[in-house]
Amino acid sequence: MPTTAAPKDIEWRLPRHARSVGRARTFLREQAASWKVPDEVAETAVLLLSELMTNAYRHAKVSPGREIWARCALTDDRLRVWVTDADGTLPATRHAAPDDESGRGLALVAVLADDWGAALREKGVGKTVWFELRLPDGVRPAAVP
């Protein structure tokens, strides 16, 4: 009997609401576990996704009803995560003061991700911010029957 591998690319479309940040974290944590992504990579991905989702929720100046799209894909050697919102303003890292209560999200992404970036959507409205995390040498996600 042939086996079918689970998709290695998944997308979630969530309402632009504070609750969507936690939902996206849960979805990514569950997906990473099903893909057998190493825990340290998965937890870093969840943290960075949370930062990007929070930025999209708090800072995107968009009309009501717009969604935030979160997508992740797994290859043989890396996990890549994208967050897309309908605001066409590209993000910029800030230098938060020690007593600031926010403003560190993109700095965390820049420090913890192996690569990251942002671009306006080629077709459509808004932008996409993404990051990549390499899997440890010798670790390859297991195929899921």
N, C-alpha and C positions, 0 to 999 in steps of 0.2 A: 504494500500500500504506500503510495507516495506521500511524503510529508510536505507541508507548505510552511515556509518560514514566515514568521510574523513580519509585518511591514517594518521597515527601518526608517520610516519617515511618517510623522503624524502632525496634525495641526488642530488647534483648538481655537474656536471663535467665542470670545467671552464679552459680556457687556462691559462698558467702561464704568466700572464700579469698584469700590474698595474690596468687596468680597472676591472679586475675580483674581486678585493677587494671590490669596490663599488657595483658591481653587487651582490656579495654574501651578503653584508649588506642588500640590497634591498630585495633579495629573502627571507632572514631570517625574516626581519621585516614583510613582507607580510604573510609569513607562520605563524608566531607567532600570528598575528592578526586573521587569519582564524581559528586558534586553540583556540582563546580567552585566550592567555597567558597574565597574568597581565602585564601592561605597564612597571613597574619597572624591572621585570624579563626579558622581551623582550629587553629593551634597554641595560641592562647589557650584555645579550647574544650577541647582535649586536656589542657592543664594543669589547667584547672578541673574537668573530669571526673575526672581522676586524684585531685584533692584530695577530691572528694565520695565517690568510690569508696573511697578509703583511710579516710575517716571512717566509712563504712558498714561496712567490714570490721573496723576496729579497735574502734569504740565501740558498735556496736549490740549490745545485750544480748538475744540471741535464742537460741532452742533450735537444736540442731544440725540441719542439713539445710535451713535457710532460705536463700533466694536473695536476691541483690541484682539489681534490675532497673535497667537503664540505657536511656534512650530519648532520641532526638533527632528534631527536626522542623525543616524548613526552610521558611520562607515567602519572599515576595518581598523582604523587607527585614531578616530576622533569623534567627538560629539559636538554637533553644531546646533545652536539655538538662535532663533530669530524672534523679534517682537515687532509687530507692525501696527501703527496707529494712523489716524487720518490727518495729523498735523504735519505740515510740510517744513517745520523748523527743525534743522538738524541739531542734535544735542552737542553740548560742549562740556568738557570736564571743568569742575570748579575746584578752587583751593579753599576748602572749608576751614574756618577757624576752629580751634580746639573746643570752643563752647557752642559751636553751631549744632543744632539738632538735626540737620539734614544737609544734603549737598555732597555726599560721599559716594553715591551709587555708581557713577561712571568711573570714579577713581578706583573703586573696588574692581570693577570690570577690567579696567586697564591693567591692574596689578595681578589679578588672579587668572585671567584668561590667557591662553596662549596666543590668541589673535582676536581682534574685534574691530568693528567698524559700523558705519551708518551711511545710508544712502537714501535719496529720494526714490520713491517707487517709479519705475520706468513707465508703467501703464497704471493709471489710477491716481488716487489722492493719497498723500501722506508720505511716510518714511518707514524704513525698516532699520532697526538696530540689531546687530548680531554679535555672537561670540563663539569661539571654538575652544574646546578643551581636548588635549591629546590624551589618549589612553596610555597607561604605563607600558613600557617596552615589554613585549612578550605576552601582553594581555589582549585577547581578541574576544569580542562578545560571542557568546555561544548562540548557535542557531536554535530557534525555538520550534519544536515540532508542531 
